[in-house]
């Protein structure tokens, strides 16, 4: 147990200022800038990338799982404080203080929400303002999933303008841009500093009823982590990033596929905020880190599934009525969508490896429990009667006869559980657990197939390696008379 906690401590980066970022390019770049600015001032810092929506990061900050993350004043006013405060810094600072949070730096630019269309379509239909969309109920709207449910998002926007559109879908923000480019989407939400606006030649529509508030970019810092050294390091970023600079950094990361860490390091050097050259991990170092993180997730969750699932399977086989309840319960866990289960774990366990391991453990239970139950209940009555006739105790029969006879089924269940854990562990990157899901997420966001394959191919090879390892393990653990192979069958 202590060894497991020690490994988790390495994964979670104990002792460092933990900087979070959301799952879009600008937030990742700002997270890298904050992390490197802290490090340049002698403050150890680690960046937990691409964690998802606003609520996940805000709650992680409140719990102490994160210490710093980039946010926007309009988002704080409308999403976090549900419109109870105005989107000005004077109004927001006291509300933040009441939540144990403060503004570490006002970065100097605004990045607001807007609606955008392809220029030729907007020109042909004569659309320049939000209100012009009222004349075109046939247009297909696709918004980022968070925007659909935000306090200042689609539903509030629809009420403010009375939009009649019915064909409204939720999509990943970056995929919505691809849909817009391909003509599958007519209107989507934009961040006004997105590099795609210029690259795709989009028309940014005028918010003629001033629905959206101001979205000044700020760095939030948890008051408990705001030491004088941390405050001084973040204060160096005060007012240092202009909107054109942010657009340029987004373009380098998103369109030119320059790693966000390099974009941030070069910005800090150019701004005179860091003198040391950028120290970026190489491909091999990134691979080894992802492999280590992935193996920790799989090994710890699989060990838990075996340690708990095996006794549950034995109990289910010994107590028929109780067994149905046990099988039903673990079966229900398997039906929960993996992403939903991960998010459900966050309020209980925070972010990082812990919620991912808990979710993988729950997913791994069913194959172990079911196959243990099936293996034990499948033993023939004649063999059971023979064991009883020898006068063996129930424990001896279980260890010396029942479990060896059921071992092919049990090992197959553990093997299935292991393969499931390897594949599902890629989703752990959504909650900051790392692993091979990290390059997959980044590759999807940047439309970089090479980066995506850096995660997908090793994850697939690892699943094959695990499956092969269990095949070899079967030859060692399963009694010779119970092994089946093509040659033996002939």
Secondary structure, DSSP 8 states (H G I E B T S, - for coil): -HHHHHHHHHHHTTTSEEEE--SSHHHHHHHHHHHHHHHHTT--EEEE----SHHHHHHHHHHTS-SEEEEEHHHIIIIISTTSS-SSHHHHHHHHHHTTEEEEEEEEEE--EEEEEEHHHHHHHT--BGGGGGG-TT--EEEEHHHHHSTTSHHHHHHHHT-----EEEE-HHHHHHHHHHTS-SEEEEETT-THHHHTTEEE-B-TT--S---EEEEEEEGGG--HHHHHHHHTTTT---HHHHHHHHHHHHTS---HHHHHHHHHHHTTS--S------HHHHHHHHHHHHHHHHHHHHHHHHHHHHHHHHHHHH-HHHHHHHHHHHHHHHHS-HHHHHHHHHHHH-SSHHHHHHHHHHHHHHHHHHHHHHHHHTS-HHHHHHHHHTT--HHHHIIIIIHHHHHHHHHHHHHHHHHHHHHHGGGGGGGT--STHHHHHHHHHHT-HHHHHHHHHHHHHHHHHHHHHHHHHHHHHS-GGG---HHHH-
